[in-house]
Amino acid sequence: MKIDLSQLNESHLGINTPDPLRFAFGKKTSPHAGGMAVPVQSERYEGLFNELTAKTTSRNKKRCLYIHIPFCRVRCTFCNFFQNASSRRLVDDYFEALMKEIELKAKLEWTQSGLFHAVYIGGGTPTDLSPEQVRKLGKAIHASFPLATDCEITLEGRTNRFSEEMFDNALEGGFNRFSFGVQSFDTKVRRSAKRLDDREVVMERVSQLASRDEAPIVIDLLYGLPYQTLEVFEQDLKDFMETGAHGVDLYQLVVGGSAPMMDLVQKGRSESPASSAEKAAMYELGVDFMSKHFVKQLSVNHWARDNRERSQYNSVAKTFAEVLPLGAGAGAILVVME
């Protein structure tokens, strides 16, 4: 594909400024890149999906599997992805339907014609499944899909209620990587964002999981949250190092859609989140901190402390891999706009 540079403007190329990190681009408005595609009409879903999956592909082409668990017990103030409040009955019914979808999509000729190199269970909060459901899900993935011998299989979730029983069942099911949305260790910041548990509780649980050394433990940290000063964010980075977690993602806070944070700010019930320039300073601090502590940068927002942490799903799915979605809200068929 050829790109006509004459058709690009400052929104693509950036503003000419002595400080491009802070001022080259305007405010980020979406957590993910994109915006150049439109959903296919619902009446075309089945036919187009059948057409695409009727084709076999080369076995050496990279593939990923994404499974969505659309439930959370608590909605974070910054979150625009919240879909359903967790209840045991809803989760159980959903899990039963999900297992049927796995069975059906695993039988497709397309599915069996290639290898899957990474699997990601996202949400929502996948750890709102029961320990037994987590084990069954892992077993079903291994039994149903052709996986590469070094396939990375990630379970996302919260440390809250992530018990030893849950961890053991997940390992037994074949999960070999765990990603926890910490966002910030600071208690005041966490309470403002409606995160569960205080700093000491979260740090202790992450440390316990990492110390078992049975699988890479990765955490997400946001920068730019209300009450999260540069000093607070630097302490978040130090806390990450202290826990012994194997990897970390540093994500810029982006508040949009129906997320309640800005409504709380307007009502005077929360401090405002950081500006784009302030968040740029936090990112710069994070990059320098990781370099100083010899933590290897794998992407623009991910760092690994040892070679076991590869961040395979994020690096492959965001580039050239084919991704098979399962579950409500896992994905949609898109058409690129001309």
Buried (B, 14 or more C-beta within 10 A) or exposed (E): EEEEEEEEEEEEEEEEEEEEEBBBBEEBEEBEEEEEEEEBEEEEEEEEBEEEBEEEEEEEEBBBBBBBBBBBEBBBBBBBBBBBEBEEEBBEEBBEEBBEBBEEBBEBEBBEBBBBBBBBBBBBBBBBBBBEBBBBBBEBBBEBBBBBEEBBBBBBBBBBBBEEEBBBBBBEBBBBBBBBBBBBBBBBBBEBBBBBBBBEBBBEBBBBBBEEEBBBBBBBBBBBBBBBEBEBBBBBBEBBBEBBBBBBBBBBBBBEEEBBBBEBBEEEEBBEBBEBEBBBBBBEBBBEBBEEEEBBEBEEBBBBBEEEBBBBBBBBBEEEBBBBBBBBBBEEBEEEEE
